[in-house]
């Protein structure tokens, strides 16, 4: 869904006020996660050399096993990616998700910086 579509849905959902101030409030806060699909799918499709090396190191796996787990996770279906990877590794889903997410964002530092800046701007 595009940013314009999201903004229109937000403004239309307001019961009382639909002025420009509301639109500006939403525009400032609207941000998209990377990728064109759901977030878990984006995470498990980031297979850069750096991402795979991190998973080899952090999860004590062979490179072949990393590729096997990522491929199976990708095929697991919407929102089941982390569960499938954890099941294959016999590890807690939260631990596996954490490592996969860190590896994915290390693969695409611009996305990591973009999202970090977005959060930091609200904390300042």
PASEBA-1860 file (N, C-alpha, C; in nm, 3 decimals):
! residues 124
1> XXXXXXXX> 0.085/-0.117/0.000/0.000/0.000/0.000/0.090/0.123/0.000 ~ 0.060/0.220/-0.081/0.143/0.339/-0.094/0.122/0.434/0.023 ~ 0.215/0.529/0.037/0.204/0.629/0.143/0.077/0.712/0.126 ~ 0.046/0.748/0.003/-0.075/0.827/-0.022/-0.201/0.752/0.019 ~ -0.206/0.624/-0.010/-0.320/0.541/0.026/-0.332/0.531/0.178 ~ -0.217/0.513/0.245/-0.217/0.506/0.391/-0.265/0.637/0.453 ~ -0.218/0.749/0.400/-0.260/0.880/0.452/-0.410/0.901/0.435 ~ -0.460/0.865/0.319/-0.603/0.880/0.294/-0.685/0.793/0.389
9> XXXXXXXX> -0.639/0.671/0.412/-0.710/0.582/0.505/-0.711/0.640/0.645 ~ -0.599/0.699/0.688/-0.592/0.761/0.821/-0.689/0.878/0.833 ~ -0.683/0.969/0.737/-0.769/1.088/0.741/-0.916/1.047/0.734 ~ -0.949/0.951/0.651/-1.088/0.906/0.639/-1.138/0.836/0.766 ~ -1.045/0.778/0.842/-1.085/0.708/0.964/-1.116/0.804/1.079 ~ -1.073/0.927/1.066/-1.100/1.024/1.172/-1.249/1.057/1.174 ~ -1.305/1.056/1.291/-1.449/1.080/1.300/-1.484/1.228/1.305 ~ -1.399/1.307/1.368/-1.433/1.448/1.389/-1.361/1.539/1.291
17> XXXXXXXX> -1.232/1.547/1.304/-1.155/1.645/1.229/-1.086/1.582/1.110 ~ -1.092/1.649/0.997/-1.022/1.602/0.878/-0.947/1.719/0.814 ~ -0.886/1.803/0.898/-0.817/1.919/0.842/-0.672/1.887/0.808 ~ -0.604/1.987/0.753/-0.466/1.971/0.708/-0.371/1.935/0.822 ~ -0.401/1.980/0.943/-0.317/1.950/1.059/-0.311/1.798/1.084 ~ -0.422/1.732/1.067/-0.426/1.587/1.086/-0.340/1.516/0.981 ~ -0.350/1.562/0.858/-0.272/1.503/0.749/-0.122/1.524/0.776 ~ -0.084/1.644/0.819/0.056/1.672/0.849/0.106/1.585/0.965
25> XXXXXXXX> 0.022/1.565/1.067/0.059/1.480/1.180/0.089/1.339/1.130 ~ 0.003/1.286/1.045/0.020/1.150/0.993/0.141/1.141/0.901 ~ 0.161/1.240/0.815/0.275/1.238/0.723/0.407/1.230/0.798 ~ 0.416/1.303/0.908/0.538/1.305/0.988/0.565/1.168/1.049 ~ 0.463/1.092/1.078/0.477/0.965/1.149/0.472/0.842/1.059 ~ 0.435/0.859/0.935/0.422/0.746/0.845/0.559/0.706/0.791 ~ 0.595/0.583/0.812/0.723/0.530/0.766/0.702/0.385/0.726 ~ 0.769/0.341/0.624/0.755/0.204/0.578/0.879/0.123/0.611
33> XXXXXXXX> 0.857/-0.002/0.646/0.968/-0.093/0.664/1.022/-0.128/0.527 ~ 1.146/-0.178/0.519/1.203/-0.211/0.389/1.128/-0.325/0.319 ~ 1.145/-0.330/0.189/1.086/-0.438/0.111/0.946/-0.405/0.066 ~ 0.894/-0.494/-0.016/0.759/-0.474/-0.069/0.660/-0.575/-0.011 ~ 0.711/-0.671/0.064/0.625/-0.771/0.128/0.621/-0.747/0.278 ~ 0.591/-0.852/0.351/0.587/-0.842/0.497/0.731/-0.843/0.550 ~ 0.752/-0.788/0.670/0.888/-0.771/0.723/0.969/-0.900/0.737 ~ 0.908/-1.008/0.782/0.982/-1.132/0.801/1.039/-1.184/0.669
41> XXXXXXXX> 0.962/-1.170/0.563/1.009/-1.215/0.432/1.130/-1.134/0.388 ~ 1.124/-1.002/0.408/1.238/-0.918/0.372/1.362/-0.964/0.449 ~ 1.346/-0.990/0.577/1.460/-1.030/0.662/1.525/-1.157/0.609 ~ 1.446/-1.259/0.580/1.507/-1.388/0.540/1.555/-1.390/0.395 ~ 1.526/-1.287/0.319/1.577/-1.281/0.181/1.705/-1.199/0.171 ~ 1.752/-1.143/0.280/1.879/-1.068/0.280/1.992/-1.168/0.300 ~ 2.054/-1.206/0.190/2.156/-1.311/0.194/2.292/-1.260/0.149 ~ 2.326/-1.140/0.188/2.457/-1.089/0.150/2.565/-1.172/0.217
49> XXXXXXXX> 2.686/-1.158/0.167/2.798/-1.230/0.226/2.814/-1.194/0.374 ~ 2.799/-1.065/0.406/2.812/-1.020/0.546/2.703/-1.079/0.634 ~ 2.581/-1.082/0.585/2.469/-1.137/0.663/2.492/-1.285/0.690 ~ 2.530/-1.357/0.589/2.553/-1.501/0.606/2.671/-1.527/0.699 ~ 2.776/-1.448/0.686/2.892/-1.465/0.774/2.853/-1.440/0.920 ~ 2.769/-1.341/0.943/2.724/-1.313/1.080/2.647/-1.433/1.134 ~ 2.557/-1.490/1.054/2.477/-1.604/1.100/2.564/-1.727/1.124 ~ 2.664/-1.747/1.039/2.759/-1.857/1.061/2.825/-1.839/1.197
57> XXXXXXXX> 2.872/-1.718/1.224/2.944/-1.689/1.348/2.852/-1.692/1.470 ~ 2.740/-1.623/1.466/2.654/-1.607/1.583/2.573/-1.732/1.617 ~ 2.540/-1.811/1.516/2.459/-1.930/1.541/2.540/-2.060/1.531 ~ 2.670/-2.045/1.509/2.761/-2.160/1.498/2.712/-2.259/1.393 ~ 2.690/-2.209/1.273/2.640/-2.291/1.163/2.739/-2.291/1.048 ~ 2.728/-2.388/0.961/2.804/-2.385/0.836/2.731/-2.291/0.740 ~ 2.804/-2.243/0.640/2.741/-2.157/0.540/2.630/-2.231/0.468 ~ 2.648/-2.358/0.442/2.545/-2.438/0.375/2.418/-2.445/0.460
65> XXXXXXXX> 2.437/-2.463/0.592/2.321/-2.469/0.682/2.249/-2.335/0.686 ~ 2.323/-2.225/0.684/2.261/-2.091/0.683/2.172/-2.079/0.560 ~ 2.223/-2.116/0.443/2.143/-2.108/0.320/2.022/-2.200/0.327 ~ 2.040/-2.319/0.381/1.929/-2.414/0.396/1.819/-2.355/0.486 ~ 1.858/-2.298/0.597/1.762/-2.240/0.693/1.690/-2.120/0.630 ~ 1.766/-2.032/0.565/1.703/-1.914/0.504/1.607/-1.953/0.393 ~ 1.645/-2.052/0.313/1.555/-2.097/0.206/1.427/-2.159/0.263 ~ 1.441/-2.241/0.365/1.324/-2.303/0.427/1.236/-2.197/0.493
73> XXXXXXXX> 1.300/-2.100/0.557/1.224/-1.993/0.622/1.146/-1.912/0.519 ~ 1.209/-1.885/0.405/1.142/-1.810/0.298/1.019/-1.885/0.247 ~ 1.027/-2.015/0.242/0.915/-2.096/0.192/0.809/-2.125/0.299 ~ 0.834/-2.088/0.422/0.747/-2.126/0.534/0.609/-2.060/0.529 ~ 0.596/-1.952/0.458/0.467/-1.884/0.452/0.466/-1.759/0.537 ~ 0.372/-1.675/0.506/0.364/-1.542/0.568/0.362/-1.550/0.720 ~ 0.456/-1.478/0.780/0.473/-1.464/0.925/0.518/-1.592/0.995 ~ 0.555/-1.694/0.920/0.605/-1.818/0.980/0.756/-1.835/0.962
81> XXXXXXXX> 0.820/-1.737/0.900/0.961/-1.749/0.866/1.051/-1.771/0.988 ~ 1.035/-1.689/1.090/1.121/-1.700/1.208/1.093/-1.831/1.284 ~ 0.968/-1.868/1.291/0.932/-1.993/1.358/0.998/-2.112/1.289 ~ 0.992/-2.114/1.156/1.050/-2.226/1.081/1.201/-2.230/1.099 ~ 1.267/-2.117/1.093/1.413/-2.114/1.114/1.447/-2.163/1.254 ~ 1.373/-2.119/1.354/1.398/-2.162/1.492/1.372/-2.311/1.508 ~ 1.268/-2.360/1.444/1.237/-2.503/1.451/1.352/-2.585/1.393 ~ 1.403/-2.542/1.279/1.512/-2.614/1.214/1.639/-2.614/1.298
89> XXXXXXXX> 1.659/-2.506/1.372/1.781/-2.492/1.452/1.764/-2.539/1.596 ~ 1.641/-2.573/1.631/1.609/-2.614/1.768/1.651/-2.506/1.869 ~ 1.617/-2.382/1.834/1.646/-2.267/1.919/1.518/-2.188/1.943 ~ 1.520/-2.102/2.042/1.406/-2.017/2.071/1.380/-1.921/1.954 ~ 1.256/-1.902/1.920/1.219/-1.816/1.807/1.270/-1.674/1.826 ~ 1.262/-1.620/1.947/1.308/-1.483/1.972/1.457/-1.467/1.944 ~ 1.534/-1.567/1.982/1.679/-1.561/1.959/1.709/-1.565/1.810 ~ 1.644/-1.655/1.739/1.667/-1.667/1.595/1.620/-1.541/1.523
97> XXXXXXXX> 1.504/-1.490/1.559/1.453/-1.368/1.496/1.551/-1.253/1.517 ~ 1.602/-1.239/1.639/1.697/-1.133/1.670/1.820/-1.143/1.580 ~ 1.876/-1.261/1.568/1.995/-1.279/1.486/1.967/-1.256/1.338 ~ 1.853/-1.303/1.290/1.819/-1.283/1.149/1.799/-1.135/1.118 ~ 1.732/-1.064/1.207/1.708/-0.921/1.186/1.838/-0.843/1.187 ~ 1.924/-0.870/1.284/2.054/-0.802/1.290/2.135/-0.828/1.163 ~ 2.136/-0.952/1.117/2.210/-0.986/0.996/2.152/-0.914/0.875 ~ 2.021/-0.909/0.865/1.956/-0.843/0.751/1.990/-0.695/0.748
105> XXXXXXXX> 1.981/-0.629/0.862/2.009/-0.485/0.863/2.157/-0.454/0.846 ~ 2.246/-0.545/0.885/2.387/-0.526/0.856/2.414/-0.539/0.707 ~ 2.330/-0.614/0.638/2.341/-0.631/0.495/2.301/-0.506/0.418 ~ 2.210/-0.430/0.475/2.158/-0.310/0.409/2.167/-0.194/0.508 ~ 2.288/-0.142/0.530/2.306/-0.040/0.633/2.223/0.087/0.610 ~ 2.195/0.120/0.486/2.115/0.240/0.460/1.975/0.227/0.520 ~ 1.915/0.110/0.513/1.782/0.088/0.572/1.789/0.096/0.724 ~ 1.892/0.038/0.780/1.911/0.043/0.925/1.925/0.187/0.972
113> XXXXXXXX> 2.006/0.264/0.902/2.027/0.405/0.938/1.898/0.486/0.921 ~ 1.823/0.459/0.815/1.698/0.530/0.790/1.599/0.507/0.905 ~ 1.582/0.382/0.945/1.488/0.352/1.052/1.538/0.403/1.188 ~ 1.668/0.393/1.212/1.724/0.445/1.338/1.704/0.595/1.347 ~ 1.727/0.666/1.237/1.708/0.811/1.237/1.562/0.847/1.262 ~ 1.473/0.773/1.202/1.329/0.796/1.222/1.293/0.786/1.370 ~ 1.341/0.682/1.436/1.311/0.663/1.579/1.380/0.771/1.662 ~ 1.507/0.799/1.632/1.581/0.901/1.706/1.514/1.038/1.697
121> XXXX> 1.463/1.072/1.582/1.397/1.202/1.564/1.278/1.218/1.659 ~ 1.210/1.109/1.689/1.095/1.116/1.781/1.139/1.118/1.925 ~ 1.258/1.066/1.954/1.306/1.061/2.092/1.370/1.191/2.136 ~ 1.409/1.273/2.042/1.476/1.400/2.075/1.378/1.508/2.112
END
